[in-house]
């Protein structure tokens, strides 16, 4: 299951200049990953279609009900409320993550940082609902900072979005073939 983090109406989740809502990036990358994975014969379910904001509890409940093999939530990061120099890629697992979540997080983090040539901020643990409330291996991926001018510009390009999708797809396929 792929999750385009947040929703189209989530307040405050946008670049500092207001040119891009985070959901726009998340949804574009999620759809590109779906297309790439389906091209490799993988069945992909989206946690929501993006017409409205869907509560996290509904997304995780759907994943659990369907018994999906893996849950990947796509995001763009932010730090503070003004432009700043914080940049890079982060991948999160739950604080009490399954071993397979840790393996997937490592594969995604390495793949993204290698292909995008962005700062590696590491694999981190957090108590995010989408990684806490899912019963299967799950990760939350932050593909760059909307509060960094350089990365905000990249997040808005089709090329960067496609590279994010290819890197995440590669990592998921590597994980799937190992598990």
C-alpha positions as CSV (number, residue, x, y, z in Angstrom):
1,X,0.0,0.0,0.0
2,X,1.2,3.4,-0.9
3,X,0.2,6.5,1.1
4,X,0.4,10.0,-0.3
5,X,0.9,11.7,3.0
6,X,-1.5,14.2,4.3
7,X,-4.4,15.4,2.1
8,X,-5.2,18.1,-0.4
9,X,-6.7,20.4,2.3
10,X,-4.2,19.8,5.1
11,X,-3.4,23.3,6.4
12,X,0.2,24.6,6.6
13,X,1.8,21.8,4.5
14,X,3.3,23.8,1.7
15,X,6.5,25.6,0.5
16,X,7.3,28.9,2.2
17,X,6.3,30.8,-1.0
18,X,3.0,28.9,-1.3
19,X,3.8,27.6,-4.7
20,X,3.4,23.9,-3.8
21,X,1.3,22.1,-1.3
22,X,3.0,19.1,0.1
23,X,0.2,16.8,-1.0
24,X,0.9,17.8,-4.6
25,X,4.4,16.3,-4.4
26,X,3.3,13.3,-2.3
27,X,0.5,12.3,-4.7
28,X,2.6,12.8,-7.8
29,X,5.4,10.6,-6.5
30,X,3.0,8.0,-5.1
31,X,1.3,7.7,-8.5
32,X,4.7,7.3,-10.3
33,X,5.7,4.6,-7.8
34,X,2.4,2.8,-8.4
35,X,3.0,2.9,-12.2
36,X,6.6,1.6,-11.8
37,X,5.6,-1.2,-9.5
38,X,2.6,-2.3,-11.5
39,X,4.9,-2.4,-14.5
40,X,6.9,-5.0,-12.6
41,X,3.8,-7.1,-11.8
42,X,3.3,-5.8,-8.2
43,X,-0.3,-5.2,-7.1
44,X,-0.5,-1.7,-5.6
45,X,-3.2,-0.2,-3.5
46,X,-3.4,3.4,-2.6
47,X,-4.4,4.4,0.9
48,X,-6.7,7.1,-0.5
49,X,-7.5,8.7,-3.9
50,X,-6.7,12.3,-2.9
51,X,-10.1,13.9,-3.4
52,X,-10.3,14.8,0.3
53,X,-8.4,14.5,3.6
54,X,-8.7,10.9,4.9
55,X,-7.9,10.4,8.6
56,X,-4.7,8.4,9.3
57,X,-6.8,5.9,11.3
58,X,-8.8,5.0,8.2
59,X,-5.6,4.6,6.1
60,X,-4.0,2.3,8.6
61,X,-7.2,0.4,9.3
62,X,-7.6,-0.2,5.5
63,X,-4.0,-1.5,5.3
64,X,-4.6,-3.8,8.2
65,X,-8.0,-5.0,7.0
66,X,-6.6,-5.9,3.5
67,X,-3.5,-7.5,5.0
68,X,-1.1,-5.7,2.6
69,X,2.5,-6.8,2.5
70,X,4.0,-3.4,3.1
71,X,3.0,0.2,3.8
72,X,5.0,3.2,2.4
73,X,4.0,6.8,3.2
74,X,5.5,9.5,0.9
75,X,6.2,13.0,2.3
76,X,8.1,16.2,1.8
77,X,9.7,17.6,5.0
78,X,9.7,21.0,6.6
79,X,11.6,22.7,9.4
80,X,10.4,25.8,11.0
81,X,8.2,28.5,9.4
82,X,10.8,30.3,7.3
83,X,13.2,29.5,4.6
84,X,16.4,27.9,6.1
85,X,19.3,25.7,5.2
86,X,18.0,22.4,6.7
87,X,18.0,19.8,3.9
88,X,18.2,16.1,3.0
89,X,16.4,12.8,3.0
90,X,15.0,11.0,6.1
91,X,13.2,7.7,6.4
92,X,11.2,6.8,9.5
93,X,10.2,3.6,11.2
94,X,8.2,3.1,14.4
95,X,10.0,3.3,17.7
96,X,9.4,-0.5,18.1
97,X,9.7,-1.3,14.4
98,X,9.6,-4.7,12.9
99,X,12.9,-5.9,11.5
100,X,11.5,-5.9,8.0
101,X,10.6,-2.2,8.4
102,X,14.2,-1.4,9.4
103,X,15.5,-3.3,6.3
104,X,13.1,-1.5,4.0
105,X,13.9,1.9,5.5
106,X,17.7,1.2,5.0
107,X,17.1,0.2,1.3
108,X,14.9,3.3,0.7
109,X,17.2,5.7,2.4
110,X,20.3,4.4,0.5
111,X,18.5,4.4,-2.8
112,X,17.1,7.9,-2.5
113,X,20.4,9.5,-1.3
114,X,22.4,7.7,-3.9
115,X,20.1,8.6,-6.9
116,X,19.2,12.1,-5.8
117,X,22.6,13.1,-4.4
118,X,21.0,14.8,-1.4
119,X,22.2,14.9,2.2
120,X,21.6,11.7,4.1
121,X,19.8,12.6,7.3
122,X,19.5,9.0,8.2
123,X,17.0,6.5,9.3
124,X,15.0,7.7,12.3
125,X,12.3,6.4,14.6
126,X,9.1,8.2,15.5
127,X,5.7,7.6,16.9
128,X,3.9,8.5,13.6
129,X,0.4,6.9,13.3
130,X,1.2,5.3,9.9
131,X,4.2,3.4,11.1
132,X,2.8,2.7,14.6
133,X,-0.7,1.5,13.8
134,X,0.1,-0.7,10.8
135,X,0.6,-4.4,11.4
136,X,2.9,-4.9,8.4
137,X,6.4,-3.5,7.7
138,X,5.9,0.2,7.3
139,X,8.0,3.3,6.6
140,X,7.5,7.1,6.2
141,X,9.8,8.7,3.7
142,X,10.7,12.4,3.7
143,X,12.1,13.3,0.2
144,X,13.4,16.8,0.9
145,X,12.6,20.0,2.7
146,X,9.9,22.4,1.5
147,X,11.5,25.0,3.8
148,X,14.9,24.9,1.9
149,X,14.8,27.0,-1.3
150,X,16.9,24.6,-3.3
151,X,15.0,21.5,-2.3
152,X,11.6,23.3,-2.6
153,X,12.5,24.0,-6.2
154,X,13.5,20.4,-6.8
155,X,10.3,19.0,-5.2
156,X,8.3,20.9,-7.8
157,X,10.1,19.4,-10.8
158,X,8.8,16.4,-12.7
159,X,12.4,15.1,-13.0
160,X,13.0,15.1,-9.2
161,X,9.6,13.4,-8.6
162,X,10.4,10.7,-11.2
163,X,13.9,10.1,-9.6
164,X,12.2,9.8,-6.1
165,X,9.7,7.3,-7.5
166,X,12.4,5.3,-9.3
167,X,14.6,5.2,-6.1
168,X,11.7,4.1,-3.9
169,X,10.5,1.6,-6.4
170,X,14.0,0.0,-6.7
171,X,14.2,-0.2,-2.9
172,X,10.7,-1.8,-2.6
173,X,11.6,-4.4,-5.3
174,X,14.9,-5.2,-3.6
175,X,13.1,-5.6,-0.2
176,X,10.4,-7.7,-1.8
177,X,12.9,-10.0,-3.5
178,X,14.8,-10.5,-0.1
179,X,11.7,-11.1,2.1
